[in-house]
Amino acid sequence: MDMRRRKLLAVLAVALVLWFLPIPEGLTPAAWHIFAIFAATILGFIFQPIAIGAMGFIGVTVAALTGTISISVRTSCRSSIRRMPSPAPCS
């Protein structure tokens, strides 16, 4: 088995282990699952079994497909970013 495949399996293993671990007290299941996806995505950025852009896209896609984040959350974040005031011009 080549090194890229091993790295990808390590990222998937971390995601699955975190996903199925007992949820810590004080967290919602959605918060724990988004942490598992985030941790695996960051590990993918570090190990780079595939391109970083693809790894990020997969992380967002998995979060959406698993229902961890809803469409309203994604669209509200996008519209909030557009409405952010521009920084004051330097004088």
Backbone bond lengths (Angstrom), bond angles and torsions (degrees), N, CA, C in turn:
res aa  C-N    CA-C-N  psi(-1)  N-CA   C-N-CA  omega(-1)  CA-C   N-CA-C  phi
1 M - - - 1.448 - - 1.531 108.66 -
2 D 1.327 115.87 131.29 1.456 118.82 -177.86 1.536 111.60 -76.74
3 M 1.312 115.49 167.07 1.460 122.10 -173.41 1.526 112.32 -65.68
4 R 1.324 117.82 -37.92 1.473 120.39 179.63 1.520 111.27 -61.31
5 R 1.297 115.91 -41.81 1.461 120.20 -179.59 1.527 110.67 -66.58
6 R 1.311 116.88 -38.53 1.469 120.72 177.53 1.525 110.75 -64.16
7 K 1.312 116.50 -42.26 1.463 120.58 178.85 1.528 110.89 -63.45
8 L 1.319 115.97 -42.99 1.464 119.85 179.08 1.525 110.84 -63.99
9 L 1.326 117.35 -41.07 1.465 120.38 177.06 1.529 111.80 -64.66
10 A 1.329 116.95 -35.05 1.466 120.32 177.21 1.526 110.64 -65.27
11 V 1.319 116.98 -41.89 1.470 121.04 178.38 1.530 109.92 -63.75
12 L 1.319 117.11 -44.84 1.473 120.53 178.62 1.522 111.58 -64.64
13 A 1.320 116.77 -38.31 1.467 120.34 179.35 1.524 110.83 -64.04
14 V 1.320 116.70 -43.42 1.471 119.95 178.67 1.523 110.08 -62.13
15 A 1.328 116.49 -43.62 1.467 120.15 179.60 1.526 110.95 -60.72
16 L 1.317 116.97 -46.33 1.466 119.96 -177.99 1.523 112.87 -69.03
17 V 1.325 116.46 -39.43 1.470 119.32 178.72 1.526 110.04 -63.01
18 L 1.334 116.49 -47.86 1.465 119.32 179.38 1.523 111.53 -63.85
19 W 1.327 117.28 -39.66 1.461 121.65 -178.23 1.530 111.22 -59.13
20 F 1.361 115.68 -41.44 1.464 119.55 -173.37 1.532 114.11 -97.54
21 L 1.321 118.15 -0.55 1.457 119.75 174.00 1.530 109.33 -66.58
22 P 1.326 117.64 153.75 1.468 119.05 176.27 1.537 110.05 -59.09
23 I 1.308 115.27 140.26 1.461 121.19 -177.64 1.526 109.03 -74.62
24 P 1.337 117.64 126.82 1.460 120.06 179.67 1.530 111.64 -60.97
25 E 1.315 114.74 149.27 1.453 120.12 -179.72 1.526 109.84 -62.73
26 G 1.299 115.63 136.95 1.455 120.86 179.49 1.515 113.83 95.77
27 L 1.323 117.81 -8.80 1.461 120.77 177.76 1.515 110.57 -108.44
28 T 1.307 115.61 148.07 1.457 119.84 173.72 1.524 108.42 -83.50
29 P 1.321 117.85 158.62 1.473 118.85 175.94 1.531 112.71 -57.21
30 A 1.332 117.02 -38.41 1.470 119.72 179.81 1.524 110.92 -63.93
31 A 1.330 117.12 -39.89 1.468 120.31 179.40 1.526 110.79 -64.73
32 W 1.325 116.59 -40.85 1.464 120.08 179.61 1.525 110.81 -67.46
33 H 1.311 116.78 -39.44 1.461 120.29 -179.00 1.529 111.00 -69.29
34 I 1.324 117.12 -38.62 1.460 118.22 177.70 1.531 110.12 -67.39
35 F 1.338 116.94 -31.65 1.465 119.64 174.53 1.523 110.58 -64.79
36 A 1.327 117.45 -42.35 1.464 120.74 179.84 1.531 110.61 -61.84
37 I 1.319 116.24 -42.75 1.466 120.50 178.97 1.526 110.08 -66.21
38 F 1.333 116.22 -43.88 1.465 120.83 -179.77 1.528 111.02 -62.77
39 A 1.319 117.83 -45.70 1.460 121.74 -179.32 1.530 110.68 -62.33
40 A 1.326 116.72 -42.95 1.461 119.73 179.35 1.529 111.15 -66.72
41 T 1.330 117.17 -37.38 1.463 120.52 178.47 1.526 110.64 -65.26
42 I 1.326 117.23 -43.94 1.462 120.67 178.47 1.537 110.26 -63.68
43 L 1.329 116.58 -41.81 1.464 119.65 176.97 1.534 110.47 -62.11
44 G 1.332 116.18 -37.29 1.459 120.07 175.36 1.517 112.54 -64.34
45 F 1.347 116.32 -35.93 1.465 119.69 175.44 1.529 110.54 -63.06
46 I 1.314 116.14 -38.39 1.461 120.68 -177.78 1.529 111.33 -74.02
47 F 1.341 116.80 -49.07 1.466 120.86 -177.28 1.525 112.74 -75.60
48 Q 1.313 118.16 -29.11 1.457 125.58 -178.38 1.536 113.91 51.11
49 P 1.348 117.50 57.24 1.460 118.06 175.06 1.529 111.72 -71.00
50 I 1.340 114.92 -23.65 1.467 122.53 173.29 1.525 106.23 -137.20
51 A 1.307 117.41 177.11 1.467 121.24 -178.17 1.534 110.49 -60.13
52 I 1.322 116.33 147.79 1.464 121.34 -176.88 1.526 110.74 -61.21
53 G 1.307 117.71 -41.68 1.464 120.86 179.33 1.516 111.72 -61.16
54 A 1.313 116.25 -42.22 1.463 120.71 177.99 1.524 110.87 -65.73
55 M 1.317 116.26 -37.77 1.470 120.46 179.06 1.524 110.49 -63.52
56 G 1.312 117.21 -44.18 1.462 121.15 177.88 1.515 111.89 -63.88
57 F 1.326 116.18 -42.40 1.458 120.60 179.06 1.528 110.46 -63.48
58 I 1.318 117.29 -40.25 1.470 121.23 178.39 1.523 110.45 -64.48
59 G 1.335 117.71 -40.64 1.460 120.75 178.55 1.516 112.10 -60.25
60 V 1.330 117.01 -46.45 1.465 120.94 179.14 1.529 110.48 -66.48
61 T 1.308 116.84 -39.83 1.464 120.87 -179.50 1.523 111.27 -65.70
62 V 1.321 117.17 -43.28 1.471 120.29 178.42 1.518 110.48 -62.56
63 A 1.327 117.30 -41.52 1.468 120.62 178.36 1.522 110.64 -61.26
64 A 1.311 117.40 -39.34 1.458 120.76 -179.74 1.526 111.65 -73.31
65 L 1.325 117.19 -44.61 1.462 120.67 -176.86 1.524 113.47 -68.37
66 T 1.325 117.01 -31.06 1.463 120.00 179.51 1.517 111.89 -82.80
67 G 1.322 117.73 -6.14 1.452 121.08 -179.86 1.515 112.98 78.44
68 T 1.328 116.53 13.81 1.463 120.49 179.94 1.518 110.47 -66.09
69 I 1.323 117.33 -39.07 1.456 121.32 172.95 1.522 107.51 -119.59
70 S 1.309 115.71 144.85 1.459 119.41 -177.84 1.526 109.91 -94.39
71 I 1.302 115.45 167.63 1.462 120.40 179.30 1.513 110.32 -63.54
72 S 1.335 118.26 -36.93 1.460 120.26 -179.15 1.518 111.26 -64.63
73 V 1.319 118.32 -35.93 1.464 121.25 177.86 1.520 109.65 -66.27
74 R 1.315 117.24 -44.88 1.465 120.14 -178.31 1.511 111.40 -64.69
75 T 1.333 117.94 -43.94 1.461 119.57 -177.96 1.514 111.49 -73.07
76 S 1.332 118.56 -33.12 1.459 119.17 178.99 1.521 110.63 -68.82
77 C 1.323 117.88 -35.78 1.465 120.14 177.21 1.518 110.26 -65.06
78 R 1.299 116.82 -41.59 1.457 120.38 -179.06 1.525 110.46 -65.01
79 S 1.342 117.80 -43.45 1.457 119.68 -179.15 1.521 111.06 -70.82
80 S 1.336 118.29 -30.23 1.462 120.80 177.40 1.511 110.81 -65.68
81 I 1.314 116.04 -38.21 1.466 119.78 -179.80 1.523 109.80 -65.85
82 R 1.327 117.36 -38.99 1.463 120.27 -179.87 1.518 111.21 -66.94
83 R 1.333 117.99 -32.41 1.466 121.42 -176.22 1.513 113.06 -86.16
84 M 1.320 118.40 -1.32 1.460 120.04 -179.16 1.522 109.65 -63.59
85 P 1.325 116.33 135.65 1.475 117.43 179.82 1.524 110.44 -67.75
86 S 1.287 114.49 145.97 1.466 118.18 178.18 1.523 108.37 -74.62
87 P 1.319 116.47 151.10 1.465 118.64 -179.91 1.520 111.33 -63.67
88 A 1.310 115.59 151.26 1.465 120.64 178.90 1.517 109.31 -63.75
89 P 1.305 115.97 139.34 1.472 117.94 179.33 1.533 110.24 -64.42
90 C 1.300 114.82 147.58 1.476 119.78 178.48 1.518 108.97 -72.62
91 S 1.318 116.08 139.84 1.461 118.42 179.67 1.495 110.98 -115.15
